[in-house]
Amino acid sequence: MSTHKLRTVSVVEAVTEQLSEDIFSGAFRPGDVLTETQLSERFDVPRQTIRSAIVMLLHDGILRRERNKSVYVPQFSEDDIRDLFAVRRLVEMETARMLSARGVLPEGAESAVRSMELLSDEDSCDELLKYDFQFHHALIEATGSKRLQKFYRSISAEMRLALTYFRSGDFSASRMAREHREFLDAIRTGNPTAAVEACRVHIEESEAFISQTIHAQRARLDPGRASSGIPDPEEI
C-alpha cells in the first residue's frame, strides 16, 4: 500500500492560504478594507494570528497598506497591468522560445488545456482561471530553472489577483481554451520564432481584456472622469 506524507502547516499558514483563496475567489473585492477584528471573527483565531497572516499577504502583494491606514485588497490601475504584463512578456516569451527549441512540451500544460476545453461558457470563471494558472506554471516548471521558477512564484500572486478581473468581464471559456491550444501547438512545432509570437499574442490579448475591464468598471463608477480623459489619481 502506498503512503503519502502530509505537509504539516501552522495555523498562520492555514489562515494565510484560506484568506488568499477568499480574495482570489471574489469573497473580498478590490478596494475592500480588511480589519483584524473582522478576520479574527471570520476564521475564529486570535488577532495575532491574523496579523501574521496579513504580513505574509502584504509581502506577496495580495494585500496593501498605506501609512496609518487599514489593510485593503488592491485595485489595479491600468499602469499596474501594463507593468505586470511587461514582466510576463519578458519571462514567458523566453520560456516559450526555450521549450520550443528543446522540443519540450510539458504534460501539465497539455492537461490544463484539455481541462479548459471541457468547460463551457456557462461554467465558473474560477475553474477557467485555475487551469490558466496551471498552464503557465507548467511551462515555467518545464524550463528546469530554479531561479526562474522562484522569480515567477514571486509575481504569481499579483498575476492571479490581476486575472480575477476576468470575473467582471465578458469572458469566454471556449475562446480562452482555443488561445491556449494555439499557444501550445506553436511550442509543439519546434519553431522558436512561432512559439514566441504565439506567446506575445496570447499575453497581449489577456492584457487588453483586463485593461478594458478596469476602464469599464471605472467608467461605471465615475462616468465624468472616464469620458473627460482625466487620469485616475492612482495613475499619476
NORJO-V187765 format. One record per backbone hydrogen bond with DSSP energy under -0.5 kcal/mol. NH is the residue of the N-H (numbers start at 1). CO is the residue of the C=O. E is the energy in kcal/mol with one decimal. If there is no record, write none. Layout:
nh=NH co=CO e=E
nh=NH co=CO e=E
//
This chain:
nh=6 co=4 e=-0.6
nh=8 co=6 e=-0.5
nh=14 co=10 e=-2.4
nh=15 co=11 e=-2.7
nh=16 co=12 e=-2.7
nh=17 co=13 e=-2.6
nh=18 co=14 e=-2.3
nh=19 co=15 e=-2.9
nh=20 co=16 e=-2.2
nh=21 co=17 e=-2.0
nh=22 co=18 e=-2.3
nh=23 co=19 e=-2.0
nh=24 co=20 e=-2.7
nh=25 co=21 e=-2.2
nh=26 co=22 e=-0.5
nh=26 co=23 e=-1.0
nh=27 co=22 e=-2.1
nh=28 co=22 e=-1.0
nh=31 co=73 e=-3.2
nh=32 co=29 e=-2.4
nh=34 co=71 e=-2.6
nh=39 co=35 e=-2.3
nh=40 co=36 e=-2.5
nh=41 co=37 e=-2.0
nh=42 co=38 e=-1.9
nh=43 co=39 e=-2.4
nh=44 co=40 e=-1.0
nh=45 co=40 e=-1.4
nh=49 co=46 e=-0.5
nh=50 co=46 e=-1.6
nh=51 co=47 e=-2.8
nh=52 co=48 e=-2.0
nh=53 co=49 e=-2.1
nh=54 co=50 e=-2.6
nh=55 co=51 e=-1.8
nh=56 co=52 e=-1.5
nh=57 co=53 e=-2.0
nh=58 co=54 e=-2.6
nh=59 co=55 e=-1.8
nh=60 co=56 e=-1.5
nh=61 co=57 e=-0.7
nh=61 co=58 e=-0.7
nh=62 co=57 e=-1.7
nh=63 co=57 e=-1.5
nh=64 co=72 e=-2.4
nh=66 co=70 e=-0.7
nh=69 co=66 e=-2.2
nh=71 co=34 e=-0.7
nh=72 co=64 e=-2.5
nh=73 co=32 e=-2.4
nh=74 co=62 e=-0.5
nh=76 co=74 e=-0.6
nh=81 co=77 e=-1.9
nh=82 co=78 e=-2.2
nh=83 co=79 e=-2.4
nh=84 co=80 e=-2.6
nh=85 co=81 e=-2.7
nh=86 co=82 e=-1.7
nh=87 co=83 e=-1.6
nh=88 co=84 e=-1.9
nh=89 co=85 e=-2.3
nh=90 co=86 e=-1.9
nh=91 co=87 e=-2.2
nh=92 co=88 e=-3.3
nh=93 co=89 e=-2.0
nh=94 co=90 e=-0.8
nh=95 co=91 e=-1.7
nh=96 co=92 e=-2.5
nh=97 co=93 e=-2.1
nh=98 co=94 e=-2.6
nh=99 co=95 e=-2.7
nh=100 co=96 e=-2.2
nh=101 co=97 e=-2.3
nh=102 co=98 e=-1.7
nh=103 co=99 e=-1.0
nh=103 co=100 e=-0.5
nh=104 co=99 e=-2.7
nh=105 co=103 e=-0.5
nh=109 co=106 e=-0.6
nh=110 co=106 e=-1.7
nh=111 co=107 e=-2.9
nh=112 co=108 e=-1.8
nh=113 co=109 e=-2.1
nh=114 co=110 e=-2.4
nh=115 co=111 e=-2.0
nh=116 co=112 e=-2.0
nh=117 co=113 e=-2.4
nh=118 co=114 e=-0.8
nh=118 co=115 e=-0.7
nh=119 co=116 e=-1.5
nh=123 co=120 e=-1.6
nh=128 co=124 e=-1.3
nh=129 co=125 e=-2.6
nh=130 co=126 e=-2.0
nh=131 co=127 e=-1.9
nh=132 co=128 e=-2.3
nh=133 co=129 e=-2.4
nh=134 co=130 e=-2.0
nh=135 co=131 e=-2.4
nh=136 co=132 e=-2.0
nh=137 co=133 e=-2.1
nh=138 co=134 e=-2.2
nh=139 co=135 e=-1.6
nh=140 co=136 e=-2.0
nh=141 co=137 e=-2.8
nh=142 co=138 e=-1.8
nh=143 co=139 e=-0.6
nh=143 co=140 e=-1.3
nh=144 co=141 e=-1.4
nh=146 co=144 e=-0.8
nh=149 co=145 e=-2.3
nh=150 co=146 e=-2.3
nh=151 co=147 e=-2.5
nh=152 co=148 e=-2.7
nh=153 co=149 e=-2.2
nh=154 co=150 e=-1.4
nh=155 co=151 e=-0.9
nh=155 co=152 e=-0.8
nh=156 co=152 e=-0.8
nh=157 co=153 e=-0.7
nh=159 co=155 e=-2.1
nh=160 co=156 e=-3.0
nh=161 co=157 e=-2.3
nh=162 co=158 e=-2.4
nh=163 co=159 e=-2.3
nh=164 co=160 e=-0.7
nh=164 co=161 e=-0.7
nh=165 co=162 e=-1.7
nh=166 co=163 e=-2.0
nh=167 co=164 e=-1.5
nh=168 co=165 e=-1.0
nh=169 co=165 e=-0.7
nh=169 co=166 e=-0.8
nh=171 co=169 e=-1.5
nh=176 co=172 e=-2.3
nh=177 co=173 e=-2.5
nh=178 co=174 e=-2.0
nh=179 co=175 e=-2.4
nh=180 co=176 e=-2.2
nh=181 co=177 e=-2.2
nh=182 co=178 e=-2.5
nh=183 co=179 e=-2.0
nh=184 co=180 e=-2.5
nh=185 co=181 e=-2.7
nh=186 co=182 e=-1.8
nh=187 co=183 e=-1.6
nh=188 co=184 e=-2.1
nh=189 co=185 e=-1.2
nh=190 co=187 e=-1.4
nh=191 co=186 e=-0.6
nh=192 co=190 e=-0.8
nh=195 co=191 e=-2.2
nh=196 co=192 e=-2.5
nh=197 co=193 e=-2.1
nh=198 co=194 e=-2.4
nh=199 co=195 e=-2.1
nh=200 co=196 e=-2.5
nh=201 co=197 e=-2.5
nh=202 co=198 e=-2.2
nh=203 co=199 e=-2.6
nh=204 co=200 e=-2.5
nh=205 co=201 e=-2.1
nh=206 co=202 e=-1.8
nh=207 co=203 e=-2.5
nh=208 co=204 e=-2.4
nh=209 co=205 e=-2.1
nh=210 co=206 e=-2.3
nh=211 co=207 e=-2.6
nh=212 co=208 e=-2.4
nh=213 co=209 e=-2.0
nh=214 co=210 e=-2.5
nh=215 co=211 e=-2.4
nh=216 co=212 e=-2.4
nh=217 co=213 e=-2.3
nh=218 co=214 e=-2.2
nh=219 co=215 e=-2.0
nh=220 co=216 e=-1.8
nh=221 co=217 e=-1.7
nh=222 co=218 e=-2.7
nh=226 co=222 e=-2.0
nh=227 co=223 e=-2.4
nh=228 co=224 e=-1.6
nh=229 co=225 e=-1.1
nh=230 co=225 e=-1.1
nh=235 co=232 e=-2.0
nh=236 co=233 e=-1.1
//
